[in-house]
Amino acid sequence: MEVTTKLKSLEKLWLYENQLSALPAGVFDKLTQLTVLNLNTNQLQALPARVFDRLVNLKELYLCKTVARPSQCSCSGIFMYCHERSLASVPAGIPTTAQYLYLHVNQITKLEPGVFDKLTQLTHLALNTNHLKIVPRGAMYDSLWNLMELSFQNNQLQALPAGLFDRLVNLKTLHVDYNKLQAIPPTLFDRLTELTHLELDTNQLKSLPPGIFDKLGKLTKLELHHNQLTTVPAGIFDRLVSLKELKLYTNQLTALPDGVFDRLVNLQKLWLFGNQLSALPAGVFDKLTQLTVLSLHTNQLQALPARVFDRLVNLKELYLSAVLVGCFLRVGRISGGVVTPRLRPTNSFTRLI
């Protein structure tokens, strides 16, 4: 400890291929300029708590063959590769130093409660493309507070328990798409206040609980396409003030609530195609002054509200094919599915279909 205390300007430290079985607590605390640390090939069975916390400039960390790891996995620094190994369960002995854990494309059918409890440094966890049908609440319980990305994509999940994600307070990206979810608990995302990207698409959702997104003020991308939604609750998007992309296409939407998009003042892309919309509320797009892409094709619209696109001063791509083909609109003329719009002169379209 005294040795490293005097090396405050040290930038690179190689300790690999020794027989270190333990490290003193705080051994690296004074090395705030360190950018490279190599501990490969030692005999460490564990590391002191928060041993790397003060290494604010660290760019490269090598720990392979340092702490015990499952024989089915390989590693590179803080990355643990256990994917495509035909694993039926999460292997025991994942190093507590792992920050990236890849378990995708296996045959994992269940997660035992507490299976990740010791992996407090994990920031990325990939469980996509397995055979998971349920996820017990305890599997994610206390330890993964540093997790930033979690993927359950392409499993067989039919439900998610309330409170499952409550401890994942730093999560930024969550993938639960390509599953069989029919409903979600109304408070499921309440603790995910740092979330920026949420994928719920390609499930069997028939409805959304009111307020389900109310705590997601930092969300920038929301994917709800390829579900079975027939409507969305009034105010469902009101708290998503940072949202830039919203995908609602290929559902069964027949109507939109008045003012449903009014709070999405930063929205840039909106996909509504492939639904059963027969009418649009007056002024439905009036607040979307940042919108650049709007897709409405393949619906059952017989008419559009007067001057419905007038406020879309930044719109670049408008898709209306198969919506009102052959009809004359107040916003312009359609010929063969191509719209000739009467919009403000500030519009400069790059694509109009």
C-alpha positions in Angstrom: 0.0 0.0 0.0 2.8 2.5 0.9 4.5 1.7 -2.4 1.5 2.8 -4.6 0.7 5.8 -2.3 3.9 7.5 -3.5 3.2 6.9 -7.2 0.5 9.6 -7.7 1.6 10.3 -11.3 1.7 6.7 -12.4 -0.1 6.1 -15.6 0.6 2.4 -16.4 1.0 -0.5 -14.0 1.8 -4.1 -15.0 1.5 -6.8 -12.3 0.7 -9.8 -14.5 2.2 -13.3 -14.2 2.9 -13.2 -10.5 1.5 -15.2 -7.6 -0.6 -12.6 -6.0 -3.4 -14.2 -3.9 -4.8 -11.0 -2.3 -4.6 -7.3 -2.7 -4.6 -4.8 0.2 -7.7 -2.7 0.7 -7.3 0.7 -1.1 -4.2 -0.4 -2.9 -4.9 1.7 -5.9 -6.7 4.6 -4.3 -4.0 7.2 -4.9 -3.4 6.2 -8.5 -5.9 8.7 -10.0 -3.8 9.1 -13.2 -3.6 5.4 -14.0 -4.8 4.6 -17.5 -3.6 0.9 -17.8 -3.7 -1.8 -15.1 -2.7 -5.4 -15.9 -3.4 -8.0 -13.3 -3.6 -11.0 -15.6 -2.4 -14.5 -14.6 -2.3 -14.3 -10.8 -4.0 -16.3 -8.1 -6.5 -13.9 -6.8 -9.7 -15.5 -5.6 -11.4 -12.2 -4.8 -10.8 -8.5 -4.9 -11.3 -5.9 -2.2 -14.6 -4.1 -2.3 -14.6 -1.0 -4.7 -10.9 -1.6 -5.3 -11.0 0.3 -8.7 -13.4 3.1 -7.7 -10.7 5.8 -7.5 -9.2 5.0 -10.9 -11.2 7.7 -12.7 -8.9 7.8 -15.7 -8.6 4.0 -16.2 -8.9 3.0 -19.9 -7.6 -0.6 -19.9 -8.1 -3.2 -17.2 -6.8 -6.7 -17.6 -8.0 -9.4 -15.2 -8.1 -12.7 -17.2 -6.7 -15.7 -15.5 -6.5 -13.6 -12.4 -9.7 -14.6 -10.6 -11.5 -17.9 -11.0 -13.9 -18.1 -13.9 -16.2 -20.8 -15.3 -14.5 -23.3 -17.6 -17.3 -22.7 -20.2 -16.5 -19.0 -20.6 -13.7 -16.9 -21.9 -12.7 -13.5 -20.8 -10.9 -10.4 -22.0 -10.3 -7.8 -19.3 -13.7 -6.9 -17.8 -15.6 -8.8 -20.6 -16.9 -12.3 -19.8 -18.0 -14.3 -22.8 -20.3 -17.1 -22.1 -22.5 -16.9 -25.2 -23.2 -19.6 -27.8 -22.1 -22.4 -25.4 -25.4 -24.3 -25.2 -25.6 -23.5 -21.5 -28.7 -24.6 -19.6 -28.1 -22.3 -16.7 -25.9 -19.4 -15.6 -22.5 -20.9 -14.8 -21.2 -20.6 -11.3 -18.0 -18.7 -10.6 -18.4 -15.6 -12.8 -15.6 -13.3 -11.6 -16.9 -10.5 -9.4 -14.8 -8.1 -11.4 -16.8 -8.7 -14.6 -18.5 -5.6 -16.0 -19.8 -7.1 -19.3 -21.5 -10.5 -19.1 -22.6 -12.1 -22.4 -25.0 -15.1 -21.9 -26.9 -14.8 -25.1 -27.7 -17.6 -27.6 -27.8 -20.4 -25.0 -30.5 -22.7 -23.7 -31.0 -21.1 -20.3 -34.6 -21.9 -19.1 -34.6 -20.2 -15.7 -32.7 -17.8 -13.4 -32.2 -18.8 -9.9 -32.9 -16.2 -7.2 -29.7 -14.4 -6.3 -27.8 -15.7 -9.3 -26.2 -12.3 -9.9 -25.9 -11.2 -6.3 -22.1 -11.0 -6.2 -21.7 -9.3 -9.6 -22.0 -5.8 -8.3 -19.7 -4.3 -11.0 -21.8 -5.5 -13.9 -22.8 -2.7 -16.3 -24.0 -4.8 -19.3 -25.9 -8.1 -19.1 -27.1 -10.0 -22.3 -29.6 -12.8 -21.7 -31.2 -12.5 -25.2 -32.0 -15.6 -27.3 -32.5 -18.1 -24.5 -35.5 -20.1 -23.4 -36.6 -18.1 -20.4 -40.3 -18.2 -19.7 -40.3 -16.4 -16.3 -37.9 -14.2 -14.4 -38.2 -14.4 -10.6 -38.1 -11.0 -8.9 -35.1 -12.1 -6.7 -32.9 -12.8 -9.8 -32.4 -9.0 -10.1 -32.9 -8.1 -6.5 -30.2 -6.1 -4.7 -26.8 -6.3 -6.5 -27.1 -4.9 -10.0 -27.2 -1.2 -9.2 -24.5 -0.4 -11.7 -26.2 -2.1 -14.6 -26.7 0.2 -17.6 -27.9 -2.2 -20.3 -30.1 -5.4 -19.9 -31.3 -7.6 -22.7 -34.1 -10.2 -22.4 -34.8 -10.0 -26.1 -36.0 -13.1 -28.0 -37.0 -15.3 -25.1 -40.4 -16.8 -24.2 -41.3 -14.5 -21.4 -45.1 -14.3 -20.8 -45.0 -12.0 -17.8 -42.7 -9.8 -15.7 -43.2 -9.5 -12.0 -43.8 -6.2 -10.3 -40.6 -4.9 -8.7 -38.3 -6.8 -11.0 -36.3 -3.8 -12.1 -36.6 -1.7 -8.9 -32.9 -1.9 -8.0 -31.6 -1.1 -11.5 -31.5 2.6 -10.8 -28.8 3.3 -13.3 -30.2 1.3 -16.2 -30.2 3.2 -19.5 -31.2 0.5 -22.1 -33.8 -2.3 -21.6 -34.7 -4.8 -24.3 -37.7 -7.1 -23.6 -38.8 -7.3 -27.3 -39.5 -10.5 -29.1 -41.2 -12.3 -26.2 -44.8 -13.3 -25.4 -45.8 -10.6 -23.0 -49.5 -10.0 -22.8 -49.5 -7.4 -20.0 -47.1 -5.5 -17.8 -47.4 -4.3 -14.2 -48.3 -0.6 -13.9 -45.3 0.2 -11.7 -42.7 -1.9 -13.6 -40.6 1.0 -14.8 -41.1 3.4 -11.9 -37.5 3.2 -10.6 -35.8 3.3 -14.0 -35.5 7.1 -14.0 -32.2 7.0 -16.0 -33.7 4.9 -18.8 -33.1 6.3 -22.3 -34.1 3.4 -24.6 -37.0 0.9 -24.0 -37.9 -1.9 -26.4 -41.3 -3.6 -25.8 -42.0 -4.4 -29.4 -42.9 -7.8 -30.9 -44.9 -9.0 -28.0 -48.6 -9.7 -27.5 -49.5 -6.5 -25.5 -53.2 -5.7 -25.9 -53.2 -2.6 -23.6 -50.9 -0.3 -21.6 -51.5 0.6 -18.0 -52.1 4.3 -17.5 -49.0 6.0 -16.1 -46.7 3.1 -17.1 -44.1 5.6 -18.6 -44.6 8.5 -16.1 -41.2 8.2 -14.4 -39.2 7.9 -17.7 -38.4 11.6 -18.2 -35.1 10.8 -19.8 -36.4 8.3 -22.4 -35.4 9.2 -25.9 -36.5 6.0 -27.8 -39.7 3.9 -27.2 -40.5 0.9 -29.3 -44.0 -0.5 -29.1 -44.5 -1.8 -32.6 -45.7 -5.3 -33.5 -48.1 -5.7 -30.6 -51.9 -5.9 -30.4 -52.7 -2.5 -29.0 -56.2 -1.2 -30.0 -55.8 2.1 -28.2 -53.5 3.9 -25.8 -54.6 5.7 -22.6 -55.0 9.4 -22.6 -51.9 11.1 -21.2 -49.8 7.9 -21.7 -46.9 9.9 -23.2 -47.2 13.1 -21.3 -44.1 12.7 -19.1 -41.8 11.7 -22.0 -40.5 15.2 -22.6 -37.2 13.9 -23.9 -38.6 11.4 -26.4 -37.2 11.6 -29.9 -38.4 8.4 -31.5 -41.8 6.6 -31.0 -42.7 3.4 -32.9 -46.3 2.4 -32.7 -46.6 0.8 -36.1 -48.2 -2.6 -36.8 -50.6 -2.6 -34.0 -54.4 -2.6 -34.1 -55.0 1.1 -33.2 -58.4 2.3 -34.3 -58.2 5.8 -32.7 -55.9 8.2 -30.9 -56.9 10.2 -27.8 -57.1 14.0 -28.1 -53.7 15.6 -27.3 -51.9 12.2 -27.2 -48.7 13.7 -28.6 -48.9 17.2 -27.2 -46.1 16.9 -24.6 -43.7 15.2 -27.0 -42.1 18.6 -28.0 -38.7 17.0 -28.8 -40.1 14.1 -30.9 -38.3 13.7 -34.2 -39.6 10.4 -35.6 -43.2 9.0 -35.4 -44.3 5.7 -37.0 -48.0 5.0 -37.0 -48.3 2.9 -40.1 -49.9 -0.6 -40.3 -52.8 0.2 -37.9 -56.6 0.6 -38.3 -56.9 4.4 -37.8 -60.0 5.7 -39.4 -59.7 9.3 -38.2 -57.2 11.6 -36.6 -58.0 14.2 -33.8 -57.8 17.8 -34.9 -54.4 19.3 -34.2 -53.0 15.9 -33.3 -49.5 16.9 -34.6 -49.5 20.6 -33.8 -47.0 20.4 -30.9 -44.5 18.2 -32.9 -42.5 21.1 -34.3 -39.2 19.0 -34.2 -40.7 16.1 -36.2 -38.7 15.1 -39.2 -40.3 11.7 -40.1 -44.0 10.8 -40.0 -45.3 7.6 -41.3 -49.1 7.1 -41.6 -49.4 4.7 -44.5 -51.5 1.5 -44.4 -54.4 2.7 -42.2 -58.1 3.2 -42.9 -58.2 7.0 -43.0 -60.9 8.5 -45.2 -60.0 12.1 -44.5 -57.5 14.2 -42.6 -58.2 17.2 -40.4 -57.8 20.6 -42.0 -54.2 21.9 -42.0 -53.1 18.8 -40.0 -49.5 19.1 -41.1 -49.1 22.9 -40.9 -47.1 23.0 -37.7 -44.6 20.4 -38.9 -42.0 23.0 -40.0 -39.1 20.5 -39.8 -40.8 17.6 -41.5 -38.5 15.9 -44.1 -40.2 12.5 -44.8 -44.0 12.0 -44.9 -45.4 8.6 -45.7 -49.1 8.5 -46.8 -49.2 5.8 -49.5 -52.3 3.6 -49.2 -53.9 6.0 -46.7 -56.0 8.3 -48.9 -55.1 7.3 -52.5 -57.4 8.9 -55.0 -58.9 11.4 -52.5 -58.5 15.2 -52.7 -57.2 16.7 -49.4 -57.2 20.2 -48.1 -53.5 19.7 -47.3 -52.8 18.9 -50.9 -53.4 16.5 -53.7 -52.7 12.7 -53.9 -52.0 11.1 -57.2 -50.9 7.4 -57.2 -50.2 7.6 -53.4 -47.8 10.5 -53.7 -48.8 13.6 -51.7 -48.4 17.0 -53.1 -48.6 18.9 -49.8 -49.6 22.5 -49.1 -47.3 23.1 -46.2 -45.4 26.1 -44.9 -42.6 27.2 -47.2 -40.0 26.3 -44.5 -40.6 22.6 -45.2 -37.9 21.1 -47.4 -38.9 17.5 -48.1 -36.2 14.8 -48.8 -38.8 12.1 -49.2 -42.6 12.2 -49.7 -44.4 9.0 -50.3 
